[in-house]
Amino acid sequence: MFENTYQNKRVLVTGHTGFKGAWLITWLLELGAEVHGLANGIPTLPSLYEVLGLADRIKQHHEGDVRDLDFVKKTVAAVRPDFIFHLAAQAIVKKSLENPLDTLTTNLLGHAHLLEAVRELDQPCVMVMVTSDKCYDNREQAEGYAEVDPLGGGDPYSASKAAAEIVVQAWQRSFFSDKNSPVRIATARAGNVIGGGDWAEGRIVPDCIRAWSEGKPVHLRKPNATRPWQHVLEPLSGYLRLGQMLAQHSELNGEAFNFGPQAAQNCTVLDLLTTLAGHWHFDDGAPKFKVDEIRSFQEAELLRLNCEKAAGLLAWQPVLHFEEAAALTGKWYHHFYQKAKQDMADYTLRQLQFFLKTATERGVEWAFR
Ligand SMILES: NC(=O)c1ccc[n+]([C@@H]2O[C@H](COP(=O)([O-])OP(=O)(O)OC[C@H]3O[C@@H](n4cnc5c(N)ncnc54)[C@H](O)[C@@H]3O)[C@@H](O)[C@H]2O)c1
């Protein structure tokens, strides 16, 4: 898989203590990488990073803030990474409305500081910079956004991700555009991931699981909002495939890629939670949902991605159907809360293996090469 691209390679994952980061380093360790992490701490309690015991399995955890240029430079110089996956961010739209400058500085300077640090590295390095599907100027158009569509942002989080895209483009064109450049960079735009082990506040699945684990119904603001849900392993397969292809093909340097679900997977919040509820063993008569029609803040209802570029240039495609992604998510939390907390590392690996087996059975190309 991924042509052994990551075996024995030094890989720096920023934001490795977060939801996507913990799944990504789990996968990278399976691929034989020497994993280093950079983050400003453990963002949630519980945390997937701690539940899986990842601190003992990675080479080193570098604790600090991506807004601290000196710290970022020192970390990159010490690790000398062959690959960087930059995921560290303030990742919640609601928090960006409460503290917009914190979001802007973290999400924008994080990218710029890593790019500056890599400029001082005298060795090849492949950088996969994670932004978001929210980087597009979202006019709620029915057809999906392609990578050539205008960037924009109707809230501080979205604006920070669009700005990060522009910063990456500027540094790549200014400093790393030569075809023999040792540094190659691409951005990855995905959104709305679900999966076991997310406990971030202000996201629908963790909010729901927290409420159910306390025997309470979850409050829904917009039950009929439609989202392109995908399992967390889907964009991660895209990031890993992108890293591999970027290392092999200089012409991909500077490109942006969307990683989204098949179009038919846009389902409502209620569809998702109803499927999750099917995996939660409720006491008889326990209420599951409570609908509050309060629109506390404006968030786009519809956001679709066109993933033809990733399919064409990277031979990447998603694997799971919506029900499978929701079932993996529901079963993970059911296992954690209602069965055995201590064997979650094994259980998580079994879910990764199921995902890989399904990818192989469905003939998804990245699973073979
Ligand atoms: N989860 C989603 O649905 C989703 C959707 C689209 C894009 N993304 C993007 O994917 C990436 C990972 O998201 P996630 O869901 O794992 O987020 P998360 O909130 O679970 O984790 C964020 C990580 O970044 C670190 N971090 C935050 N601020 C930092 C700072 N100032 N300095 C150093 N580290 C800092 C945290 O410690 C944590 O490790 C982010 O860039 C996010 O914007 C996520």
Ligand as a Chemical Component Dictionary entry (heavy atoms), coordinates in Angstrom:
data_LIG
# 
_chem_comp.id                   LIG 
_chem_comp.type                 NON-POLYMER 
_chem_comp.pdbx_formal_charge   0 
_chem_comp.three_letter_code    LIG 
# 
loop_
_chem_comp_atom.comp_id 
_chem_comp_atom.atom_id 
_chem_comp_atom.alt_atom_id 
_chem_comp_atom.type_symbol 
_chem_comp_atom.charge 
_chem_comp_atom.model_Cartn_x 
_chem_comp_atom.model_Cartn_y 
_chem_comp_atom.model_Cartn_z 
_chem_comp_atom.pdbx_ordinal 
LIG N1  N1  N 0  -12.802 17.332 11.752 1  
LIG C1  C1  C 0  -13.359 17.832 10.653 2  
LIG O1  O1  O 0  -14.547 17.582 10.365 3  
LIG C2  C2  C 0  -12.544 18.663 9.702  4  
LIG C3  C3  C 0  -13.132 19.097 8.507  5  
LIG C4  C4  C 0  -12.375 19.852 7.608  6  
LIG C5  C5  C 0  -11.068 20.163 7.897  7  
LIG N2  N2  N 1  -10.515 19.768 9.074  8  
LIG C6  C6  C 0  -9.129  20.154 9.340  9  
LIG O2  O2  O 0  -8.369  18.989 9.647  10 
LIG C7  C7  C 0  -7.383  19.322 10.619 11 
LIG C8  C8  C 0  -7.492  18.408 11.813 12 
LIG O3  O3  O 0  -8.802  18.527 12.366 13 
LIG P1  P1  P 0  -9.249  17.737 13.677 14 
LIG O4  O4  O 0  -10.682 17.463 13.536 15 
LIG O5  O5  O -1 -8.332  16.621 13.945 16 
LIG O6  O6  O 0  -9.053  18.886 14.787 17 
LIG P2  P2  P 0  -8.899  18.741 16.358 18 
LIG O7  O7  O 0  -9.481  19.974 16.949 19 
LIG O8  O8  O 0  -9.382  17.426 16.837 20 
LIG O9  O9  O 0  -7.305  18.777 16.586 21 
LIG C9  C9  C 0  -6.569  19.946 16.404 22 
LIG C10 C10 C 0  -5.113  19.662 16.678 23 
LIG O10 O10 O 0  -4.377  20.874 16.478 24 
LIG C11 C11 C 0  -3.643  21.185 17.657 25 
LIG N3  N3  N 0  -3.581  22.635 17.807 26 
LIG C12 C12 C 0  -4.607  23.520 17.884 27 
LIG N4  N4  N 0  -4.133  24.768 18.018 28 
LIG C13 C13 C 0  -2.778  24.681 18.017 29 
LIG C14 C14 C 0  -1.723  25.618 18.149 30 
LIG N5  N5  N 0  -1.975  26.927 18.288 31 
LIG N6  N6  N 0  -0.446  25.169 18.112 32 
LIG C15 C15 C 0  -0.175  23.840 17.991 33 
LIG N7  N7  N 0  -1.143  22.902 17.874 34 
LIG C16 C16 C 0  -2.426  23.321 17.887 35 
LIG C17 C17 C 0  -4.421  20.518 18.795 36 
LIG O11 O11 O 0  -3.581  20.298 19.922 37 
LIG C18 C18 C 0  -4.821  19.221 18.113 38 
LIG O12 O12 O 0  -3.723  18.329 18.112 39 
LIG C19 C19 C 0  -7.572  20.803 10.943 40 
LIG O13 O13 O 0  -6.714  21.568 10.133 41 
LIG C20 C20 C 0  -9.011  21.059 10.542 42 
LIG O14 O14 O 0  -9.267  22.406 10.255 43 
LIG C21 C21 C 0  -11.226 19.016 9.983  44 
# 
loop_
_chem_comp_bond.comp_id 
_chem_comp_bond.atom_id_1 
_chem_comp_bond.atom_id_2 
_chem_comp_bond.value_order 
_chem_comp_bond.pdbx_ordinal 
LIG N1  C1  SING 1  
LIG C1  O1  DOUB 2  
LIG C1  C2  SING 3  
LIG C2  C3  SING 4  
LIG C2  C21 DOUB 5  
LIG C3  C4  DOUB 6  
LIG C4  C5  SING 7  
LIG C5  N2  DOUB 8  
LIG N2  C6  SING 9  
LIG N2  C21 SING 10 
LIG C6  O2  SING 11 
LIG C6  C20 SING 12 
LIG O2  C7  SING 13 
LIG C7  C8  SING 14 
LIG C7  C19 SING 15 
LIG C8  O3  SING 16 
LIG O3  P1  SING 17 
LIG P1  O4  DOUB 18 
LIG P1  O5  SING 19 
LIG P1  O6  SING 20 
LIG O6  P2  SING 21 
LIG P2  O7  DOUB 22 
LIG P2  O8  SING 23 
LIG P2  O9  SING 24 
LIG O9  C9  SING 25 
LIG C9  C10 SING 26 
LIG C10 O10 SING 27 
LIG C10 C18 SING 28 
LIG O10 C11 SING 29 
LIG C11 N3  SING 30 
LIG C11 C17 SING 31 
LIG N3  C12 SING 32 
LIG N3  C16 SING 33 
LIG C12 N4  DOUB 34 
LIG N4  C13 SING 35 
LIG C13 C14 SING 36 
LIG C13 C16 DOUB 37 
LIG C14 N5  SING 38 
LIG C14 N6  DOUB 39 
LIG N6  C15 SING 40 
LIG C15 N7  DOUB 41 
LIG N7  C16 SING 42 
LIG C17 O11 SING 43 
LIG C17 C18 SING 44 
LIG C18 O12 SING 45 
LIG C19 O13 SING 46 
LIG C19 C20 SING 47 
LIG C20 O14 SING 48 
# 
